[in-house]
Amino acid sequence: MHVGVRETSELLSQFLPSMPRDHAVAAEDAHDAPREVAHRVLILESNASLAGLLKTGLTSASLGVEVTDCVEAVMERIAADIFEVLILDLDLPGVDGAALLQSVRTRRPEMRVLALSGRSSVEDLVTALDRGADDYLFKPFSLLELTARVRALRRRASMQVPIRPNGNKLTLNRDQCRVERDGRQIDLTRREFALLDVMVQNAGKTLSRSMLTREVWNMPEESSTNIVDVYMKYLRDKIDGEHEDKLIRTVRGLGYILQVQ
């Protein structure tokens, strides 16, 4: 069952109350501002209104998002290896959603896929999961729930991210929430782990305090707080404390950087 115009209107009315007004405003502001994070989520959705709403909601959650309604474009874009999660509409006109899932899984076996569908039978759910979907949402659904599921999939998107493989090796394992430096395990709190995760994903780039505030704490960039500096000290004490070669450095007046060389 493909969602028609009337169904789309009703569907959007389900989504809109679930996105706080301040998040919507933040998303509009972010649309014009340059993003400090790479694309992480690709959306294949034939309904333009729904696709736009999903992009707005995920952007307000500080995720880099790209939207398309073209299957060929999706296969090209996922080959670029810049996306962690694909949100895939299984009800695309003239497209076998299950076959497309299988093709995506063959092309990018490590990519996480969240399937969307107006079909709510157990058989459809089982078929989607068997063909490669990591998660499945029935339409209509809450935008907050979709965002939470995308975040959960992102946490599973990459097993290990090594930094400096030829020495001073730092390894982050998202599935196990485990961090090691030179083979020694480092115990981090959940917030410290989230902060390090963002830095690993942007290794070699200078990250502003406002960007880290938005990414890790989901707070407005203009928030007057020193929470980033406080947690960065915790993190540096644990990651760099006893090492002569420091991986986390302060860029005066700009923010912080995780050194990769």
RABEL-V195847 format. One record per residue. N is the residue number from 1. RES is the residue in three letters. PSI is psi in radians with two decimals (999 if undefined). Layout:
n: (N:N)
res: (RES:RES)
psi: (PSI:PSI)
//
This chain:
n: (1:2:3:4:5:6:7:8:9:10:11:12:13:14:15:16:17:18:19:20:21:22:23:24:25:26:27:28:29:30:31:32:33:34:35:36:37:38:39:40:41:42:43:44:45:46:47:48:49:50:51:52:53:54:55:56:57:58:59:60:61:62:63:64:65:66:67:68:69:70:71:72:73:74:75:76:77:78:79:80:81:82:83:84:85:86:87:88:89:90:91:92:93:94:95:96:97:98:99:100:101:102:103:104:105:106:107:108:109:110:111:112:113:114:115:116:117:118:119:120:121:122:123:124:125:126:127:128:129:130:131:132:133:134:135:136:137:138:139:140:141:142:143:144:145:146:147:148:149:150:151:152:153:154:155:156:157:158:159:160:161:162:163:164:165:166:167:168:169:170:171:172:173:174:175:176:177:178:179:180:181:182:183:184:185:186:187:188:189:190:191:192:193:194:195:196:197:198:199:200:201:202:203:204:205:206:207:208:209:210:211:212:213:214:215:216:217:218:219:220:221:222:223:224:225:226:227:228:229:230:231:232:233:234:235:236:237:238:239:240:241:242:243:244:245:246:247:248:249:250:251:252:253:254:255:256:257:258:259:260:261)
res: (MET:HIS:VAL:GLY:VAL:ARG:GLU:THR:SER:GLU:LEU:LEU:SER:GLN:PHE:LEU:PRO:SER:MET:PRO:ARG:ASP:HIS:ALA:VAL:ALA:ALA:GLU:ASP:ALA:HIS:ASP:ALA:PRO:ARG:GLU:VAL:ALA:HIS:ARG:VAL:LEU:ILE:LEU:GLU:SER:ASN:ALA:SER:LEU:ALA:GLY:LEU:LEU:LYS:THR:GLY:LEU:THR:SER:ALA:SER:LEU:GLY:VAL:GLU:VAL:THR:ASP:CYS:VAL:GLU:ALA:VAL:MET:GLU:ARG:ILE:ALA:ALA:ASP:ILE:PHE:GLU:VAL:LEU:ILE:LEU:ASP:LEU:ASP:LEU:PRO:GLY:VAL:ASP:GLY:ALA:ALA:LEU:LEU:GLN:SER:VAL:ARG:THR:ARG:ARG:PRO:GLU:MET:ARG:VAL:LEU:ALA:LEU:SER:GLY:ARG:SER:SER:VAL:GLU:ASP:LEU:VAL:THR:ALA:LEU:ASP:ARG:GLY:ALA:ASP:ASP:TYR:LEU:PHE:LYS:PRO:PHE:SER:LEU:LEU:GLU:LEU:THR:ALA:ARG:VAL:ARG:ALA:LEU:ARG:ARG:ARG:ALA:SER:MET:GLN:VAL:PRO:ILE:ARG:PRO:ASN:GLY:ASN:LYS:LEU:THR:LEU:ASN:ARG:ASP:GLN:CYS:ARG:VAL:GLU:ARG:ASP:GLY:ARG:GLN:ILE:ASP:LEU:THR:ARG:ARG:GLU:PHE:ALA:LEU:LEU:ASP:VAL:MET:VAL:GLN:ASN:ALA:GLY:LYS:THR:LEU:SER:ARG:SER:MET:LEU:THR:ARG:GLU:VAL:TRP:ASN:MET:PRO:GLU:GLU:SER:SER:THR:ASN:ILE:VAL:ASP:VAL:TYR:MET:LYS:TYR:LEU:ARG:ASP:LYS:ILE:ASP:GLY:GLU:HIS:GLU:ASP:LYS:LEU:ILE:ARG:THR:VAL:ARG:GLY:LEU:GLY:TYR:ILE:LEU:GLN:VAL:GLN)
psi: (2.05:2.42:2.09:-2.99:-0.83:-0.75:-0.62:-0.77:-0.76:-0.65:-0.78:-0.62:-0.44:-0.63:-0.80:-0.75:-0.32:-0.06:1.96:2.59:-0.71:-0.53:-0.68:-0.74:-0.74:-0.67:-0.69:-0.72:-0.69:-0.42:-0.64:-0.35:2.57:2.36:2.51:0.04:2.66:2.86:2.37:-0.41:2.28:2.30:2.17:1.85:2.23:-0.37:1.92:-0.71:-0.79:-0.74:-0.74:-0.70:-0.74:-0.73:-0.76:-0.79:-0.77:-0.59:-0.67:-0.34:0.31:0.63:2.45:2.24:2.45:2.47:2.47:2.77:0.27:2.13:-0.75:-0.68:-0.67:-0.80:-0.59:-0.74:-0.68:-0.39:-0.37:-0.24:0.65:0.10:2.45:-0.61:2.38:2.18:2.02:2.07:2.05:-0.10:0.50:2.37:2.25:0.25:2.34:1.78:-0.70:-0.73:-0.68:-0.73:-0.78:-0.67:-0.74:-0.77:-0.62:-0.73:-0.75:1.39:-0.44:-0.19:2.44:2.36:2.17:1.98:2.41:2.46:2.60:-0.13:2.23:0.28:2.69:-0.63:-0.75:-0.70:-0.83:-0.74:-0.78:-0.77:-0.67:-0.56:-0.12:-0.05:2.42:-0.43:2.87:2.30:2.31:2.44:2.44:2.78:2.89:2.37:-0.62:-0.69:-0.75:-0.77:-0.73:-0.70:-0.65:-0.74:-0.71:-0.71:-0.64:-0.63:-0.41:0.00:-0.49:2.23:-0.95:2.47:1.70:2.44:2.35:1.16:-0.32:0.34:2.66:0.84:2.22:2.14:2.27:2.14:1.87:-0.65:-0.65:0.01:0.84:2.40:2.36:2.52:2.16:0.67:-0.06:2.22:2.44:2.14:2.12:2.62:2.93:-0.71:-0.67:-0.70:-0.76:-0.70:-0.79:-0.66:-0.79:-0.70:-0.65:-0.75:-0.43:0.54:2.35:-0.09:2.51:2.15:2.19:2.76:-0.65:-0.66:-0.75:-0.64:-0.74:-0.78:-0.78:-0.66:-0.09:0.73:2.70:2.51:-0.46:0.08:2.32:1.61:2.61:0.38:-0.60:-0.79:-0.67:-0.87:-0.49:-0.62:-0.77:-0.79:-0.74:-0.65:-0.66:-0.68:-0.76:-0.19:-0.98:0.11:2.40:-0.66:1.98:2.29:-0.62:2.14:2.63:2.31:1.82:2.23:-0.11:-0.81:-2.33:2.74:2.47:1.95:2.42:-0.11:999)
//
